[in-house]
């Protein structure tokens, strides 16, 4: 059965664009994969301290099962110098399976839809360029709608945490992030409809659009800062091919 899948591409080492183009060519040589569309490239602020990233998206048609497609993506990463040195480590190439048709997959090796895609502009901006009408099968929002949620300023942030912990976390956030966010301590009132993300201590009920933060204040501050950075940073389309070198 033919399935349409969405792949996020990224990297911040070497000639990222040429590396990714080579990887896509390799993937497209597989008889069960056809690369249909590729977005422009965007420069974005990295999460962590790995330097600026370059991101794009690709739509492929495939008869491979999800784990088989994942195997092809990971082999292409390996063949193009990917070293898995850490969660936020610099990398030559990152290929993430964001959507696989309308399937919801929970496997030790693979979660689809990608669990963080809904809150990352560096994923959504290039994805919307080529697949804005694709539907996120859990939220039932299109990718265009998910992106539009992140465009509103101030970004309304819900907090369902111990207030003492949140005060420490908020005080540690960069002023640039605080300036673009409006915090709502209760997400049950009239403002609840405007909340884009809610920070919680646990999410046993699988509430949508939530981010679980650690109990440790320093780790919690890093988690919140990383989340807001990915939501607020506006990816810049790279028009000059030399700009990504």
C-alpha positions as CSV (number, residue, x, y, z in Angstrom):
1,X,0.0,0.0,0.0
2,X,1.3,3.4,-1.0
3,X,1.7,5.9,1.9
4,X,2.6,9.6,1.9
5,X,5.2,10.4,4.6
6,X,6.7,13.7,5.8
7,X,10.4,13.9,6.7
8,X,12.1,16.7,8.6
9,X,15.7,17.4,7.6
10,X,18.3,19.3,9.6
11,X,22.0,19.8,10.4
12,X,24.6,22.3,11.5
13,X,27.9,20.8,10.4
14,X,29.6,21.1,7.0
15,X,27.6,21.8,3.8
16,X,24.2,20.8,5.2
17,X,22.3,21.4,2.0
18,X,24.5,19.3,-0.2
19,X,24.7,16.6,2.5
20,X,20.9,16.4,2.7
21,X,20.5,16.5,-1.1
22,X,22.8,13.5,-1.4
23,X,20.9,11.7,1.4
24,X,17.6,12.3,-0.3
25,X,19.1,11.1,-3.6
26,X,20.2,7.9,-1.8
27,X,16.8,7.4,-0.2
28,X,15.1,8.0,-3.6
29,X,17.1,5.2,-5.2
30,X,15.2,2.7,-3.1
31,X,12.6,1.1,-5.3
32,X,9.9,1.5,-2.7
33,X,10.5,5.3,-2.1
34,X,9.8,8.3,-4.3
35,X,10.8,11.8,-3.1
36,X,8.0,14.0,-4.3
37,X,8.7,17.5,-2.9
38,X,11.4,19.3,-1.0
39,X,11.0,22.6,0.8
40,X,13.4,25.6,0.8
41,X,16.0,25.7,3.5
42,X,15.6,27.7,6.7
43,X,18.1,28.9,9.2
44,X,17.0,28.6,12.8
45,X,18.2,29.0,16.4
46,X,19.3,25.6,17.7
47,X,18.0,24.2,20.9
48,X,20.9,23.8,23.4
49,X,24.3,25.2,22.5
50,X,25.0,23.6,19.1
51,X,25.0,26.8,17.0
52,X,22.5,27.8,14.3
53,X,20.7,25.0,12.4
54,X,19.5,24.6,8.8
55,X,16.2,22.9,8.3
56,X,14.0,21.7,5.5
57,X,11.2,19.1,4.9
58,X,10.5,16.5,2.2
59,X,7.4,14.6,1.2
60,X,7.9,11.0,0.0
61,X,5.7,8.2,-1.3
62,X,6.5,4.8,-0.1
63,X,5.3,1.2,0.2
64,X,7.7,0.5,3.1
65,X,6.3,0.0,6.5
66,X,7.2,2.7,9.1
67,X,10.2,0.9,10.7
68,X,11.5,-0.1,7.2
69,X,11.4,3.6,6.2
70,X,13.1,4.5,9.5
71,X,15.8,2.0,8.7
72,X,16.4,3.8,5.3
73,X,16.6,7.2,7.0
74,X,19.0,6.1,9.6
75,X,21.2,4.4,7.1
76,X,21.3,7.6,5.0
77,X,22.3,9.5,8.2
78,X,25.1,7.0,8.9
79,X,26.3,7.1,5.4
80,X,26.5,10.9,5.5
81,X,28.6,11.2,8.7
82,X,25.9,11.3,11.4
83,X,27.4,10.5,14.8
84,X,24.9,10.1,17.6
85,X,27.0,11.9,20.3
86,X,24.2,13.4,22.3
87,X,20.7,14.8,22.3
88,X,21.6,18.3,21.3
89,X,25.1,17.5,19.8
90,X,26.1,19.1,16.5
91,X,25.4,16.9,13.5
92,X,25.9,16.7,9.8
93,X,22.4,15.4,9.1
94,X,19.2,14.7,10.9
95,X,16.3,12.9,9.2
96,X,13.1,12.6,11.3
97,X,10.0,10.8,10.3
98,X,7.3,13.3,11.2
99,X,4.2,11.8,9.7
100,X,3.4,8.5,8.1
101,X,0.0,8.9,6.4
102,X,-2.5,9.2,9.2
103,X,-0.9,6.5,11.3
104,X,-0.3,6.9,15.0
105,X,2.7,4.8,16.0
106,X,4.1,4.1,19.5
107,X,7.1,1.8,19.2
108,X,10.3,1.7,21.2
109,X,12.2,2.9,18.0
110,X,9.6,5.2,16.6
111,X,6.8,7.6,17.7
112,X,4.6,9.1,14.9
113,X,3.5,11.8,14.7
114,X,6.8,13.1,15.9
115,X,6.0,14.1,19.5
116,X,7.7,17.5,19.3
117,X,6.7,18.6,15.8
118,X,3.6,20.5,16.9
119,X,5.7,23.0,18.9
120,X,8.7,23.5,16.7
121,X,8.7,26.2,14.1
122,X,11.9,24.8,12.6
123,X,9.9,21.7,11.7
124,X,6.5,23.4,10.9
125,X,7.7,26.3,8.7
126,X,9.4,24.1,6.0
127,X,6.7,21.4,6.4
128,X,3.9,23.9,5.8
129,X,5.6,25.1,2.6
130,X,5.1,21.7,0.9
131,X,2.5,20.0,3.1
132,X,0.4,22.6,4.9
133,X,-2.9,20.6,4.4
134,X,-1.5,17.4,6.0
135,X,-3.4,16.5,9.1
136,X,-1.8,15.8,12.4
137,X,-3.7,12.6,13.4
138,X,-3.7,13.3,17.1
139,X,-4.6,17.0,17.3
140,X,-6.6,16.7,14.1
141,X,-5.2,20.1,13.1
142,X,-3.5,20.7,9.7
143,X,0.1,21.6,9.8
144,X,-0.9,25.1,8.7
145,X,-3.2,25.4,11.7
146,X,-0.4,24.2,14.0
147,X,1.9,26.8,12.7
148,X,-0.7,29.5,13.0
149,X,-1.0,28.7,16.7
150,X,2.6,29.6,17.2
151,X,2.4,33.0,15.3
152,X,0.2,34.8,17.8
153,X,1.9,37.3,20.1
154,X,2.1,37.3,23.0
155,X,2.2,33.5,23.1
156,X,-0.2,32.4,25.7
157,X,1.4,29.9,28.1
158,X,-0.5,27.9,30.6
159,X,1.1,26.7,33.8
160,X,-0.1,23.7,35.8
161,X,2.9,23.5,38.2
162,X,3.9,24.3,41.7
163,X,3.9,28.0,41.8
164,X,7.1,28.3,43.8
165,X,8.9,26.1,41.1
166,X,7.4,28.2,38.3
167,X,8.6,31.5,39.9
168,X,12.1,30.1,39.9
169,X,11.8,28.9,36.4
170,X,10.4,32.2,35.1
171,X,13.1,34.2,36.8
172,X,15.8,32.1,35.0
173,X,14.3,32.5,31.5
174,X,16.0,35.0,29.1
175,X,14.2,38.3,29.0
176,X,13.7,37.9,25.2
177,X,11.5,34.8,25.9
178,X,9.6,36.4,28.7
179,X,8.8,39.5,26.6
180,X,6.9,37.3,24.0
181,X,5.0,35.1,26.4
182,X,1.9,35.8,28.5
183,X,1.6,33.4,31.4
184,X,-1.8,32.1,32.5
185,X,-1.7,30.3,35.9
186,X,-5.1,28.7,35.4
187,X,-6.0,27.1,32.2
188,X,-9.6,26.4,33.1
189,X,-11.0,29.9,32.6
190,X,-11.9,32.0,29.6
191,X,-8.3,32.4,28.6
192,X,-7.9,28.6,28.2
193,X,-9.0,28.7,24.6
194,X,-6.0,30.9,23.8
195,X,-3.4,28.7,25.5
196,X,-0.8,27.4,23.0
197,X,1.2,25.3,25.4
198,X,0.7,24.2,29.0
199,X,3.7,23.2,31.2
200,X,2.8,20.4,33.5
201,X,4.4,18.1,36.1
202,X,2.9,15.0,34.6
203,X,0.6,14.1,31.8
204,X,-1.0,10.8,32.6
205,X,-4.2,11.8,30.9
206,X,-2.4,12.6,27.6
207,X,-3.6,16.2,27.5
208,X,-2.9,17.8,24.2
209,X,-0.4,20.6,23.7
210,X,1.3,20.0,27.0
211,X,5.0,19.8,28.0
212,X,6.1,17.8,31.0
213,X,8.9,19.6,32.9
214,X,11.2,18.1,35.5
215,X,10.8,18.9,39.2
216,X,14.4,20.2,39.4
217,X,14.3,24.0,38.9
218,X,17.4,24.2,36.7
219,X,16.3,21.3,34.5
220,X,12.8,22.8,34.4
221,X,14.1,26.2,33.3
222,X,16.1,24.6,30.5
223,X,13.1,22.6,29.4
224,X,10.9,25.6,29.3
225,X,13.5,27.8,27.6
226,X,14.1,25.2,24.9
227,X,10.4,24.8,24.3
228,X,9.7,28.5,24.0
229,X,12.8,29.0,21.8
230,X,11.5,26.4,19.3
231,X,8.1,28.0,19.4
232,X,9.1,31.7,19.1
233,X,12.2,31.6,16.9
234,X,11.3,32.7,13.4
235,X,13.0,30.5,10.8
236,X,14.8,32.5,8.0
237,X,14.5,31.2,4.5
238,X,17.9,30.8,2.9
239,X,17.7,32.5,-0.5
240,X,21.5,32.6,-1.2
241,X,23.0,29.1,-1.7
242,X,26.3,30.3,-0.3
243,X,24.6,31.4,3.0
244,X,24.5,27.8,4.4
245,X,28.2,27.2,4.1
